[in-house]
Amino acid sequence: MRTLLNVIWLVLAGFWLFLGYLAAAALWCITIIGIPFGIASFRIGLYALWPFGRTVVAKPGAGAGSLIGNILWIILSGIWLAIGHAVSGVLLCLTIIGIPLGLANFKMIPISLTPLGKEIVDLDDPRATYAAG
């Protein structure tokens, strides 16, 4: 079922969201200071390309640097990517088949706003089980 949802997702929303994250990554990587943000954008873009079967967990060692970086990210990139997820989610929820995909879009808004200090893991990963329980 995950594969079927991922294929439908890829066609309807994933590819376009991935392109948005890829554009943000390219813009961030223009400067040396922005390279960590570009890597985070690319990492989330891959998650946006094929999201079902994976989840987001907090990194245990993230501290003040992640907080400051996330504030900068929200202002320069995060708000625009979150708007993309919100618009895509609303459009997908207009159809019965698209409702699970729209909900997945809404689930991705928090990581699109604050990606630093978070990690994307498979649902089979023990960290995913620990974070859920």
N, C-alpha and C positions, 0 to 999 in steps of 0.2 A: 504494500500500500504506500509506503514511503517513496518508493521509486516512481510510482504513478503520480503522486502528488508533486514530486520534484520535477517531473517532466512537464506537467501542466503548468506549474509555477514558472519554470524556465521560459516557456512560450509566452505566458500572459504577463508576467511581471519581472521575473528574475534577471533576464538579459538586460532590460532597460535600467533596472536598479544597479546592476553590476557596472554598466557604462557610467552611471553617475558617480559611483564610488571610484571607478578608475580615473575619471576626470579630476576628482578631488585629490586622489593620490598623486597624479601627475603635477598638479598645481602645488601641492605641498612639497614635493621632492625637488622643486626648482631651487629652494634654499637649503642650506645644510641644516639649519635649525629645524626645518619642517620635515626632515626625513623620517623621524619616528612617527609623525602624524600620517605621512604618506604610507608607511608600512601598515599602520593600524587601519587606514582606509582601504587598502588593498585586501587585508585580512577579512574585514567585514564585507567587502565586496564579494569575496569568494563565498562567504556565508550567505549573502543575499542571492547568490547564483544557485545554490543548492542547499536550502535551509532545513528540510525535514530530515530528522534523524540526528540532529545536532542541537546543542543548547549552549547557553552562555553561563559561565560561572565566574565568580570574583577571584582575582589572583590574591593569594594571601599576603604577598609582600608589597602590595601597592600602597603608596603613602601620599605625602604632600605633593610630590612631583606630579602624580597622576591627577590630583585635584586641580592644580594650577593648569596643567595641560588640557584637562577636560573643559575648563572654563574658556580657554582660548579656542578650543575645538568647537564648542557650542556657538560661539560668536561668529567664527569664520566659515565653518562647514556644517556643523551638526544640525543647525536649525533648518538649512535647506534640504539636507538629506532626510530629516524627519518629516518635513512637509511632503517630500516625494513619497515616503512610506504612507503617510496619512491619506494623501489623494489617491494613491494606488489602492489602498485598503478600502476606501469608500467605494471606489469604482468596482472593485471585485465583489464587494458585498451586495451590489445591486442584483446579482444573479444568485440563484440557489447553489449552483455548482461552485461559484467563486467565494462563498462565505468562509470556508476553512482557509482559503488563501488570503482573504482579506484580514482574517484574525491573525494569521501568521505575520502579515505586514504590520499590524498594530503591535504585535509582540516584539518586533524588531526596532521599534521607535526608541526604547531606552538605550540600546547599544549604539544606535546611530547618533544619539545625543552625547553619550559619555562612553567612548570606547576604551579609553586608557584605564588600566587596572582590571580589565576583564579578559577572559579567555574563552575561546570557542572550542568545545569538546564534543566528541561523539556521545550519544546516549548510552553506549555500552561502557564508556569510560567510568572508572570508580569515582572520579571527581564529580561527575554529573549526578550520581546516586547520592553522594555526600551532600551536595548543594541542595538537592530536592528534599532530603530528609532532615 
